[in-house]
Amino acid sequence: MTRARSAVRGRDQELAVVREALAAGGGRLIVLKGQAGIGRTALLDEAERMLRAAGLRVLPVRPGAGPDSLGDDAFALAPLVRTVRDRFEEFQEAGPADALAAVARLSDAAGRDTGGWRPSIVTALGDLFDGIGRQGRTAVLADDVHAVAEPAPVLTAARRSGCLVLATCETGAEHAPGLAELLAAADRVVTLGPLADDVAESLVRRAQGARLDEAVPGVLRTALGPLFGNPGTVLATLADLRARGRLTVFRGRLCLRAPSEPVELPPGHHLLRRVAALGDPAARLLSSVAVWDGVNVADLPLLAEVIGTGLTDCGRVLDQLIEAEVLVADPAGRVSCRCPALAASAAQGPGVHGGAALHAAVAERLLARHRRSGGVDPVVLANHIALGGPAVALEAPMVTRLLELAEDVEREQPERAALWCAAALRRLTPGGPEHARTLTRLLDLVLRTGRYELLCDALTQYAEQGSGKAEQGRARSSSAEIRLAAVLVALHSGEPPAEEAVRSLLDEGVTGREPIGFAEWWFGRPAGPGRVPGAGGAVGPAEPAGPAGQADPVGSPELFPADRMDLLTTALSGDPAACERAWRRSGLAPSARDVGRLHCAAAVGDIASVAELVLGAGHRVPATGVLGVYRRVVRDYAAADWSQAMSAVRELELSYAGDTLAHQAARLIAADICAARGEPGQATQWLDDAVPVPGLAVMRAWVRIGLLSRTGGDRRAAPLARRVSRRQRAAGQRAGLHLLLMRAVRTAAFADDHDGAAGLLEEIELLRDETGTEAAESLFLARALVHRDVHEARLATDLTRERGDLPSLMDSCLVIARFAEDPRPWLREAHALATRCGAASLLERVRAVTRERGVPAPRARSRREALAATERRIIELIGEGLTNRQIALRLQVSEKTVENHLTRLFARTGCRSRVELAAASLGGRLTQAVT
């Protein structure tokens, strides 16, 4: 299907109007109106194909589309003459030559006073269309008739002669006298609304001629907002992103670089043209509203003063922008850009003050007003000071006031408190007690909010004071806090710090078994000169662990440097045993389940989840940044949402240039997914791209075993797993071994390698003796597969389900189905999960076992089952704190679809809110309702 035809999907209602008119016969005049880019021309083209297929002759009139300039041609006679001449052979039997010549003479008379010869036009047009219509029914299609001063005479003449007339015009031009006359004369006026979200998403996926990455439609939906249903805007934005190099082909998929960065409207978009037509004041005002992120009507006097416009003129231009649908106003009087993409474009516009400069200018005026008479909203003032950057000059009392305001809101609004705290910190003298206290508070707030970029100023300040005299710089700053800030920024940015003085902190004062520092562990290379050897994979605490017995390590900032530093740095070490010891030293008593989750997360390098576990619910990792994106890879892989997992892998590769441990681990997961999907070439490429590193040795072997099992090398799995297990145990590094041995024993058992499976059972029993409960799941599974014990198999799969590892569950069910007395439930579950993953090689194995056991092939889930699965997933995501929009992005559906699911869930469960729904799910009260 071509791009134009894709753009009319979802226009069945409008095309039905054309069919009705076609069936009715006789002359009819239908006007299709809609916004620029809404798809009027595409719809008219589809109507032309439909009418020709029905046997009608079609006369398309395109005002201004050819060499003719409308100029003074108020009736668009020249385009009509040109079109008839171009199709003369089609209409020559009707003998239109004389009538056409008459119309042409009238067209040549452009520029005269047309009022007196309008009757001549009517007569000539009547003769022309009567002649055209004698040989059969004809349709006249006129596009963009709003560009014509007087479109009614030509089109009504065609209708009187029995032609079916379809005309399109742009919404907003209806009040022009000529177009108003046409609309009044029309038999029917149809307004084209936006495409439904699913239709618009389908258009996005079909538009670029390449397989689109799963994240792109969601990013566009968020950026374009209400314009996502405008096909012209969607297609132009895609083309612009590709021209800028942000939309690029990677590993066979069309991916968006840096999807978290703003998406702008394409140059020449109709909203930007409207702003340009209103002149420079409108452009400056729009730019300021975009940078301000929306303004209240009460802010207009201040805004007018900042951009150098009179208040009356500012209000008039604001009204014009709202009328032009560039800005929108809510009932509370707040005015904002129509969509984020427009705001992103406008923020780059010709404003007097752009970005931080606008906020700085506003802050300076508010500060002056505050000094004169007070009465300034302190929250508004603090926001503009923080966003205005270092350009805003603050006196010491105002810095103190900024810190007081941050303290007042830090419990309820930690993000705002972090922003204000960072603004105050940059104005405090390094080395002083207030600077140290503020830095500690900022670190606490950053860990709670995930706003790691707020630490960059503190690191720059440290580098500036330490340049050329590093020891003096360290003496003036708290080493533990600065070093932790450097670690956090490096982890989330994926890049080593640019400043040498900060880079040297990454390997300073480290502890552990192996002679490797944090930078070499995370980036695969030393940070630079000044590295202190003797590290165990992460920065270790410079101070001894703080006092035990603290109930919440995320709580009091005063306890932060020792307790929090100890916990976080051991969490980053990749050594689960050391992390568990530090966890207990902090006074917490982690559950066996949490300890198991810790070991599983450490096994795959999911440092974000490890840190979140040991630091508690108050620690937040944003969805962006290296750690956040990699955590999505791990979670989506475990949830069998492999399309989203691969999308996150591609985002990591394209958007974060660093080559971190997370990059290597993500490549290994991508290799495993591709192997299971029957793409051995892609799997091998991903595996080759993953640089072997000590911290991922077990994970790499786990992937190699998966690749062997998908490519017929099942019997090589057990020897490989035993070699790796013995080597790692001898080195005292057991993280992830139970996962490796479970995969190997499944592979050996499926290949009927009984000796290999028995040897792996012995290895698992040794691991159990050394680690305790960590190997319980692998022990149950190994016993089940070696002894063909379905009871042990159920114990193992229950633990796998509890852990949320659906790919492992899929593999286990497939192997158990080979010896279970009734294989059908196991095969059904394996088939459902393999279908959900798109695991082609596993689906083939399901079919093979089905034939082997002589049972009916599992069927695909019914629509009701699929619906129930979606609803369960929505409830899970609500429990994770996601909004409806975020859930829609995660599930790749529209936000309206999520709302419809919730409406049905509320009706069936009796819950009245999302919170109540999540709580009922956690309490196990939704089992019957969601089926």
NORTAWO-V387584 format. One record per backbone hydrogen bond with DSSP energy under -0.5 kcal/mol. CO is the residue of the C=O (numbers start at 1). NH is the residue of the N-H. Records with the same first field share a line. If there is no record, write none. Layout:
CO=NH, NH
This chain:
2=6
3=7
5=8
6=9
8=11
11=15
12=16
13=17
14=18
15=19
16=20
17=21
18=22
19=23
20=24
21=25
28=30, 165
29=187, 188
30=32, 167
31=33, 190
32=169
33=192
34=171
35=38
37=232
39=43
40=44
41=45
42=46
43=47
44=48
45=49
46=50
47=51
48=52
49=53
50=54
51=56
52=55
57=139
58=60
59=141
60=62
61=63, 143
62=65
70=73
72=74, 111
73=76
74=150
76=80
77=81
78=82
79=83
80=84
81=85
82=86
83=87
85=88
87=90, 91
88=91, 92
91=94
92=95
96=100
97=101
98=102
99=103
100=104
101=105
102=106
103=107
104=108
105=109
106=109
107=110
109=112
112=114
113=116
114=117
115=118
117=121
118=122
119=123
120=124
121=125
122=126
123=127
124=128
125=129
126=130
127=131
128=132
129=133
130=134
131=134
132=135
133=136
137=57
138=164
139=59, 141
140=142, 166
141=61, 143
142=168
143=63
144=147
145=148
148=151
151=155
152=156
153=157
154=158
155=159
156=160
157=161
158=163
159=162
163=28, 165
164=140, 166
165=30
166=142
167=32
168=145
169=34
170=173
173=176
176=180
177=181
178=182
179=183
180=184
181=185
182=186
188=31
190=33, 192
191=193
196=200
197=201
198=202
199=203
200=204
201=205
202=206
203=207
204=208
206=209
211=254
213=216, 217
214=218
215=219
216=220
217=221
218=222
219=223
220=224
221=225
223=341
224=227
225=228
226=229
227=230
229=195, 231
230=234
231=235
232=236
233=237
234=238
235=239
236=240
237=241
238=242
239=243
240=244
241=246, 247
242=245
246=248, 257
248=255
250=253
253=250, 255
254=213
255=248, 257
256=259
258=261
266=269
269=273
270=274
271=275
272=276
273=277
274=278
275=278, 279
276=279
279=283
280=284
281=285
282=286
283=287
284=288
285=289
286=290
287=291
288=292
289=293, 294
295=335
296=299
297=300
299=303
300=304
301=305
302=306
303=307
304=308, 309
310=314
311=315
312=316
313=317
314=318
315=319
316=320
317=321
318=322
319=323
320=324
321=326, 327
322=325
326=338
328=336
330=333
333=297
334=330
335=295
336=328
339=343
340=344
341=265, 345
342=346
343=347
344=348
345=348
346=349
349=351
354=357
355=358, 359
356=360
357=361
358=362
359=363
360=364
361=365
362=366
363=367
364=368
365=369
366=370
367=371
368=372
369=373, 374
377=381
378=382
379=383
380=384
381=385
382=386
383=387
384=388
385=389
386=389
388=391
389=392
391=393
395=398, 399
396=400
397=401
398=402
399=403
400=404
401=405
402=406
403=407
404=408
405=409
406=410
409=413
413=417
414=418
415=419
416=420
417=421
418=422
419=423
420=424
421=425
422=426
424=427
425=428
429=432
432=436
433=437
434=438
435=439
436=440
437=441
438=442
439=443
440=444
441=445
442=446
443=447
444=448
445=449
446=450
447=620
450=452
451=454
452=455
453=456
455=459
456=460
457=461
458=462
459=463
460=464
461=465
462=466
463=467
466=469
469=473
470=474
471=475
472=476
473=477
474=477
477=479
478=482
479=483
480=484
481=485
482=486
483=487
484=488
485=489
486=490
487=491
488=492
489=493
490=494
492=626
499=503
500=504
502=505, 506
503=506
504=507
505=508
506=518
507=510, 532
511=536
514=516
516=537
517=521
518=522
519=523, 524, 525
520=524
522=661
528=531
531=533
535=516
538=511, 536
552=555
556=559
557=560
559=563, 564
560=564, 565
562=566
563=567
564=568
565=569
566=570
567=571
568=572
570=573, 575
571=574
574=576
575=579
576=580
577=581
578=582
579=583
580=584
581=585
582=586
583=588
584=587
586=550
591=595
592=596
593=597
594=598
595=599
596=600
597=601
598=602
599=603
600=604
601=604, 606
602=605
605=607
606=610
607=611
608=612
609=613
610=614
611=615
612=616
616=619
620=622
624=628
625=629
626=630
627=631
628=632
629=633
630=634
631=635
632=636
633=637
634=638
635=639
636=641
637=640
638=806
640=642
641=645
642=646
643=647
644=648
645=649
646=650
647=651
648=652
649=653
650=654
651=655
652=656
655=657
660=664
661=665
662=666
663=667
664=668
665=669
666=670
667=671
668=672
669=673
670=674
671=675
672=676
673=677
674=679
675=678
676=841, 842
679=683
680=684
681=685
682=686
683=687
684=688
685=689
686=690
689=691
693=696
694=697
696=700
697=701
698=702
699=703
700=704
701=705
702=706
703=707
704=708
705=709
706=710
707=711
708=711, 713
713=716
714=717
716=720
717=721
718=722
719=723
720=724
721=725
722=726
723=727
724=728
725=729
726=730
727=731
728=733
729=732
732=734
734=737
736=740
737=741
738=742
739=743
740=744
741=745
742=746
743=747
744=748
745=749
746=750
747=751
748=753
749=752
752=754
753=757
754=758
755=759
756=760
757=761
758=762
759=763
760=764
761=765
762=766
763=767
764=768
765=769
766=770
767=771
768=772
771=774
772=775
773=776
775=779
776=780
777=781
778=782
779=783
780=784
781=785
782=786
783=787
784=788, 789
788=790
789=793
790=794
791=795
792=796
793=797
794=798
795=799
796=800
797=801
798=802
799=803
800=804, 805
801=804
804=806
805=809
806=810
807=811
808=812
809=813
810=814
811=815
812=816
813=817
815=818
816=819, 820
821=823
823=827
824=828
825=829
826=830
827=831
828=832
829=833
830=834
831=835
832=836
833=837
834=838, 839
838=840
839=843
840=844
841=845
842=846
843=847
844=848
845=849
846=850
847=851
848=852
849=853
850=854, 855
862=866
863=867
864=868
865=869
866=870
867=871
868=872
869=873
870=874
871=875
872=876
873=877
874=878
875=879
876=880
877=882
878=881
883=887
884=888
885=889
886=890
887=891
888=892, 893
894=898
895=899
896=900
897=901
898=902
899=903
900=904
901=905
902=906
903=907
904=908
905=909
906=910
913=917
914=918
915=919
916=920
917=921
918=922
919=923
920=925
921=924
926=930
929=931
